[in-house]
Structures are given as C-alpha cells and as structure tokens.
Amino acid sequence: MTATATLQVSNVATSTPVAAKKQFSLHVPLNQLTLSPTNVRRVEPTGISELAQMIASQGLLNPLIVTRLVDQDGLPRYGVEAGGRRLRALQMLTATGALFADFPVECKLIDADSAIEVSLTENISQEGMHPADEFDAYHAMFQKGVTAAAIANKFGVTELHVQRRLKMAGIAAELFSLYRANELTLDQLMALAATDDQETQVRVWNSLPPYSRSAHQIKNQILQQEVPSSDKRVKVVSIEEYTAAGGEVRVDLFSEKDDAVFIANPLLLNELVAKHLEDRKAELLGAGWGWVETSLEQVHSYNLGSKYQQERPVPRAPTQEEQAKLDEMQDRLNDLNGKIDDCENDDGADPEEVGKLSDEAAELDQEIDALTATFIDTSNPNKATQGVIVFVGWGGIDCHYGLRLKGSVGDAQSGVGSAQGKVKPDFSERLMLNMTSHLTVALQASMIGNQKVALAAAAHRFAESLMDHGSFNNPVKINLTSAKYELEKNSDSLAANNGHEKVEKALDRWRQMLPVDKALWLDWFIGQPQGASLEMIALGTALATTAVHTTNGASQGNAHGLIKAVGLDMADFWAPTPETYLKHMPKGKIIDAVTEATSATVSEPMAKMKKDEAVQYAAAKLAGTRWLPSALKA
C-alpha cells in the first residue's frame, strides 16, 4: 500500500510553548515522507531543480521538520511540516536515480499540536539573503581557487549566473556600499559592471545627476568609447579579423542580446574597415569607373541629389546563391513577424521578449534591403565619365553607382568644368538671382494658364517621389513649398513683372472660393467637380516651380523643359529697366545690349557718357525692343 492514501494526524496534546517543545532527531526513509496537510505553504514552490543539484553536491544541510502520521492501513508515515522544497528536491533525485527510494533523511520530530505554528515560524522567519552577500560569498570561494563552474555545480545555478555575480563583486567599494544600503539598484550595479575600471565606475556615477542614473544612461556613459558587435562595421570586419589584428574585445556578461561583445579599439576597427573600402575602390576603378569615393558612414540615396546626378541603375535578376540567401532571410523575417503577432495577441507575453523580436526583425529587414539594393547591372557604358560611392551599409559594403558631380564635365545642365577652364560669368550672382526670379514668376504665371503642362509637371514630380526618394512629412507623402519667399528675397522689383499680378489674382480667387474653416476644405474639394481639384493641383504645381539660378545651374537648367512647353517668352513679362538690369551691369555690357537691340550707330554716343547717363540713355533706347539678356532667353 502506498502512502498516498488518506492520512490522519495523531493527536498528542500539550500546552508547552513552541520554542520550548521537545524535538527528537531521527532518520526517516524517504519513501515514508510526505507533505503534511498542515504545512502552511500552499503556493507551488519554485527552484526545485536547482535545490536538488545543491543537495546532490553538498548533501542535506538542514533537517526536515516532521510529525507522525498514519495512513488508512495504519502504516507509519511522516508529514513534512517545514522543508517542503527540500522534500520535493529529494524526491526529484530519487526519480532521476541519484538516490534510493528508502534513502534515510535526517528529520526532527515535533508534536502534532505545534505543527502549524512551527511551519509558519520557519516560513516567515527566513529572511532572504541580500544579493551582495551572495556576491561576496561567491567571490571568497573563487579566491580560494574554486572555479565558476564548480561554484555553479555546488549551488545548482548556471555558470553564467556565477560569472555575473563575480563580476559585480568587483564593483568599487563605495558603490557596493550604496548597493548594500539599498541606495543603488541591482540594474544600476550591473550597468556599472560594464567596465572593470573602478575609477570609471565612480566617475560616471558621480557625474550623473540622480534623475539621470537609469541603468541605460549609466551604461551609455561607460560604453561611449566602445563599439557593440551589432554595429554595421562588424558586418565588414569580423570579430575574428579584428582580434587577429591585435584588437581587444570585452564581453558584457549582463547582455541578453547578440551584441554582448564590444570592440574596445574603434580606431583599429575603422582602419580595417577603411582597408576593405579601399580594396573595393581599387576593384571598381579597375572595372573602368571614372572615380570612386569611400565613406565609413551610411550614405543615403536621398542625400545624393544636392551634389550628384545619378543615372538610374538597371535592375538585374539575382543569382541562384543570392536568391537562396534572400529566401532564407525572408523566411526568417516572416517567422519573426509571426512570433511578434502571437506575442501581441497574448496578454501574458513578456514585453522584453517582444522588444528583442522586434529589434531582430528590424535589423533583418535592413539587411534584406541592403541585399536587394545590390541587384543592379553595373555594366554601364558611361562608367568612364561617372563614379561610385562605396560606403558601409547595414548589409556590409554597399555602393551607389552611376554618379556625376553636378557641374562636372558631361553635365548637360552646366557649362563649368569644361576643357576651356573657368570663364568669367556674364552676370553677377546677385543679378542672376534677380533675373531668374523674374523668370520664375513668368513661368508660374504661364503654367497657371496651361493646365495640361502644370498637371504633367505634377505627375512627373509625383513619379519621382514614388519611384525614387519620396517625401516624408505629410500623410499623403507629398511636400509642396511655395517659391514666393525665395523670389521676394532675391528681387525687390517683382511687382513690375507682368506675371506677378496674374499670380496674385489666381490666389485671391481661391481665397474667396474656399471655406473660411480649413477643416472643411477636404469635404469642399470632394463635393466639387473634378475640375476644381485639377485646377488647384495645377496652381500649386505652378507656384512651387522655380527656375531660380543656383551655383551649379541645376534649377534653372531643369526648368528649360517647362519653359519650352508653355512657350514662355520673357519679353512678355520683363523689360531691361535701370532697376531690373541696367544699373547692375558694367557700362561696356550696357553698350553691347543697346547695339544688339538697335544698332552700333544708336549705341555710339554712349562711349563718352558717364555710367548713370548711359543707364538712362539705354533704358530709353531699349524700351519696346523686347531685348533679353542671354540668361532669360529660351
């Protein structure tokens, strides 16, 4: 008959206080022990396997407190009143074959009437050991030559647990005292242990105000001179290559992520990365590219436009190896996203685990983007006059191909950089801004009256946004910036431009039509015929268009297609008056203008005139001639 039958507590009456009651030591076969129904601990205990390992290593250090029981067959049994975790650990050792079923267990026998009192006394009187005492104890054993693995085996914990405790025992004494006094948290202590330099630990702690002493902030301060292994540079230079070159690494015992290894010498890492970039540069130059630049930093495609023109890369199909790698990465990403979805639908999911999965998915997504960006055909027939930027991306070394510096040789929109060398410009920078601002107003006014061209220009811009770099601020992902401020800054004579009045009238008309409350504008457009929306798109496109001169000629040059499309003749909008042109030009250029517009005979008297007199003379002679300077000619 087993001891799982109904048990009865034997009644031995006594009125002696608990502390004074007699306790008898005895050894009871393990298979005669069972948890007493009067044991006050009802919640299922934890850590049984670790406790079993400690008992197997060091023996049972504390006896069990028991009372006599009998089962329904009258056979003797002993109920454990205090020591239920130890009983379960012993039973676990029996189940694994480490102990015999009748292994004699040291016990202390008490009277049944004091069972509940004794059980409660033991469970509530045991104060948990402060972790600082555990750290010191591990450290003392380690100093005596006991290895971390042996300590872990003795106490039924992992070797990493012991290594972490030994690491924290090396914290600066003044900080460890704060921890003992509960003035410093365990998380803060682990963050300080990110360095073995106790002076650094104290300096970082004292340098941070109390409200900025989170574990994250402490660790960031300590590790600011180190590079985590998750850094994209480590995708180019492996840890093995770095250490082979003499680099040191530090392992963060408290990190639960893959970036537990830190590069202690960032300068060496950068040198090794730069060598890889230079090797790639040599390959590209050998392949016929005209120039190659390298960068240790990420170079985003949306930042290229200010300095470079780029020939759109021709995509290619991935190789079998590339496709297999891409499929593997995509499968892994799908798996991660599935786990994230499951966690988000589980109210009991660990937020930290969800965060780890999300971080891993985001990094993998970046690597997929970096890989697919390499699926381009680099056999560019124009490569000799174009270049490549080689940089460190999330997937390793990455490249932007088919680049040409704006204003360089071969740039159809600029005349600088030619074999003839630099030529003195015909107009000053200030005058060019003034004149091309007039050109812009005229172009805007012409586009307002040519809805077809304006909508085509808008479609072209939308295509660039969707297919190229996109826009980032508005929900609809389209940014519209009026050129009005720029134009008024460049020229104080725009009111004389015939297009200025047309632009202002168009704006005034819309101000009258739209509801006063801007919140109603969307509903208003939806309720209007489609033509109203098309007209507004055309107006907005027109007023966001600019032909203002830039140092590389890009804006003005790129507007030539629109100028031609609307049939713009600047003579309809602009005239060479003293304010708009003549007083800003040298006398010789003024004479050339009059000669070109009329004849040499008309301009001949100007040679003997002073500048102010020549300006007034030229204004009179040029009036009505429709003469334009080269910068304003179509």
Buried (B, 14 or more C-beta within 10 A) or exposed (E): EEBEEEBEBEEEEEEEEBEEBEEEEEEBEBBBBBBBEBBBBEEEEEEBEBBBBBBBEEEBEEBBBBBBBBBEEEEEBBBBBBBBBBBBBBBBBBEEEBBEEEBEBBBBBBBBBBBBBBBBBBEEEEEEEEBBEBBBBBBEBBEEEBEBEBBBBBBBBEBEBBBBBBBBBEBBEEBBEBBEEEEBBEBBBBBBBBBEEBEBBBBBBEEBEEEEBBBEBBBEBBBEEBBBBBBBBBBBBEEEBBEEBEBEBBEBBBBEEEBBBBBBBBEBBBEBBBEBBEEBBEEBBEEEBBBBBBBBEEBEEEEBBEEBBBEEBEEEEBEEEBEEBBEEBEEBBEEBBEBBEEBEEEEEBEEEEBEBBBBBBEBBBBBBEBBBBBBBEBEBEEBEBBBBBBBBBBBBBBBBBBBBBBBBEBBEBBEBBEEEEEEEEEBEEEBBBBBBBBBBBBBBBBBBEBBEBBBBBBEEBBEEBEEEBEBEEEEEEBEEEEBBEBBEEBBEBBEBBBBBEBBEEBBEEEEEEBEEEEEEEEEBEEEEEEEBEBBBBBBBBBBBBBBBBBEBBBBBBBBEEBBEBBEBBBBEBBBBBEBBBBBBBEBEBBBBBBBBBBEEEBBEEBEEBEEEEBBEBBBEBBEEBEBBBEBBEE
